[in-house]
Amino acid sequence: MSTVYITRRAHFNAAHRLHNPARSEAWNRATFGPCNNANWHGHNYLLEVTVAGTPAQDTGYVLDLSQLQQIMQAHVVDHLDHKNLNLDVAFLEGIMPSTENVVVAIWNALEPHIPAGRLHRVRLFETERNYAEYYGPVHDQH
């Protein structure tokens, strides 16, 4: 049978600040603009998680989407929703919370918990027009 890709969406709201303490205030303002606001700023994030695999003979599922939703909720959304990404999230500690870095951290938080198929893609929308997607460490080797 062919590989099938299933995707589940989730939403969360979070605040963050893009700021590199190793650089000057002027550099941070010039580089990050309003995203460097000292009082933070927030986003209504949309998360998409895609799992790839062969549907099981007995269920027809790659992975039950309700199970994927529970995994996403427990290992990601509960940790990020209504939080400050710079201060409140253990799996982001010491990481600049750009969308690019957050999408990799989400992958790392989810991947060990996927019980069937394989994690194929994590896509994180920061706004309607801006998103980052990550296909895992195998793709990092290019």
C-alpha positions as CSV (number, residue, x, y, z in Angstrom):
1,M,0.0,0.0,0.0
2,S,1.1,3.6,-0.6
3,T,2.1,6.1,2.0
4,V,-0.7,8.3,3.3
5,Y,-0.2,11.7,5.0
6,I,-2.6,12.7,7.7
7,T,-2.7,16.2,9.3
8,R,-4.2,17.6,12.5
9,R,-4.5,21.3,13.3
10,A,-4.4,23.0,16.7
11,H,-4.4,26.6,17.8
12,F,-2.6,28.4,20.6
13,N,-2.0,31.9,21.7
14,A,1.4,33.0,23.0
15,A,3.7,36.0,23.6
16,H,7.4,36.3,22.8
17,R,10.2,38.7,22.3
18,L,12.9,38.4,19.7
19,H,16.0,39.7,21.4
20,N,19.7,38.6,21.4
21,P,21.3,39.7,24.7
22,A,24.7,39.2,23.1
23,R,24.0,42.1,20.7
24,S,23.3,45.8,21.3
25,E,19.9,47.3,21.9
26,A,20.3,49.2,18.6
27,W,21.2,46.0,16.7
28,N,18.2,44.2,18.3
29,R,15.8,47.1,17.4
30,A,17.2,47.3,13.8
31,T,17.1,43.5,13.3
32,F,13.8,42.6,15.0
33,G,11.8,45.8,14.7
34,P,8.5,45.6,16.6
35,C,9.2,41.9,17.5
36,N,11.9,43.3,19.9
37,N,9.3,45.1,22.0
38,A,10.5,45.0,25.6
39,N,7.0,44.4,26.8
40,W,6.5,41.4,24.4
41,H,4.0,40.9,21.6
42,G,1.7,38.0,20.9
43,H,0.4,35.8,18.1
44,N,-2.6,33.5,17.5
45,Y,-0.6,30.5,16.2
46,L,-1.9,27.7,14.0
47,L,0.0,24.4,14.3
48,E,-0.3,21.6,11.7
49,V,1.2,18.2,12.4
50,T,1.5,15.7,9.6
51,V,2.1,12.0,10.2
52,A,3.0,9.6,7.3
53,G,2.4,5.9,7.1
54,T,0.6,3.0,5.7
55,P,-3.0,2.6,6.9
56,A,-3.5,-0.3,9.3
57,Q,-5.5,-3.3,7.8
58,D,-7.9,-3.5,10.8
59,T,-8.7,0.3,11.1
60,G,-7.7,1.9,7.9
61,Y,-5.9,4.5,10.0
62,V,-2.3,5.6,9.7
63,L,-2.9,7.0,13.2
64,D,-6.2,7.8,14.8
65,L,-6.5,11.6,14.5
66,S,-8.1,11.9,17.9
67,Q,-5.0,10.2,19.3
68,L,-2.8,12.6,17.4
69,Q,-4.8,15.5,18.8
70,Q,-4.3,14.2,22.4
71,I,-0.5,13.9,21.8
72,M,-0.4,17.4,20.3
73,Q,-2.4,18.8,23.3
74,A,-0.4,17.1,26.0
75,H,3.1,17.6,24.6
76,V,2.8,20.9,22.9
77,V,-0.4,23.0,23.1
78,D,-0.7,22.7,26.9
79,H,2.9,23.9,27.2
80,L,2.5,26.9,24.8
81,D,-1.0,28.2,25.0
82,H,-1.3,31.5,26.8
83,K,2.3,31.4,27.7
84,N,5.4,33.6,27.3
85,L,7.6,31.6,25.0
86,N,10.7,33.3,26.4
87,L,9.9,32.6,30.0
88,D,7.3,29.8,30.5
89,V,8.2,26.9,28.2
90,A,10.7,24.4,29.4
91,F,11.4,22.9,25.9
92,L,12.2,26.4,24.6
93,E,14.6,27.4,27.4
94,G,17.7,29.1,26.0
95,I,16.2,29.2,22.5
96,M,15.4,32.4,20.6
97,P,11.6,31.9,20.0
98,S,11.5,32.7,16.3
99,T,8.9,30.7,14.4
100,E,11.8,28.8,12.8
101,N,13.2,27.7,16.2
102,V,9.8,27.0,17.7
103,V,8.8,24.7,14.9
104,V,12.0,22.6,15.4
105,A,11.3,22.5,19.2
106,I,7.8,21.4,18.6
107,W,9.0,18.5,16.4
108,N,11.4,17.5,19.1
109,A,8.6,17.5,21.7
110,L,6.3,15.5,19.5
111,E,8.4,13.0,17.7
112,P,9.1,10.5,20.5
113,H,5.3,10.3,21.2
114,I,4.1,9.3,17.8
115,P,3.0,5.7,18.2
116,A,2.3,4.8,14.6
117,G,3.6,6.0,11.2
118,R,6.3,8.6,11.4
119,L,6.3,12.4,12.0
120,H,6.5,13.9,8.5
121,R,6.1,17.6,8.9
122,V,5.4,20.3,11.5
123,R,4.1,23.6,10.1
124,L,3.6,26.6,12.4
125,F,1.7,29.7,11.2
126,E,2.7,32.8,13.2
127,T,0.3,34.9,11.1
128,E,-2.0,34.2,8.1
129,R,0.9,35.1,5.8
130,N,4.0,33.8,7.7
131,Y,4.8,30.2,8.6
132,A,7.7,27.9,9.1
133,E,7.8,24.2,8.4
134,Y,10.2,21.5,9.5
135,Y,10.6,18.0,8.1
136,G,12.9,16.6,10.7
137,P,16.6,16.1,11.3
138,V,17.1,13.8,8.2
139,H,16.4,16.8,6.0
140,D,18.9,18.9,7.9
141,Q,21.8,16.9,6.4
142,H,21.4,18.5,2.9
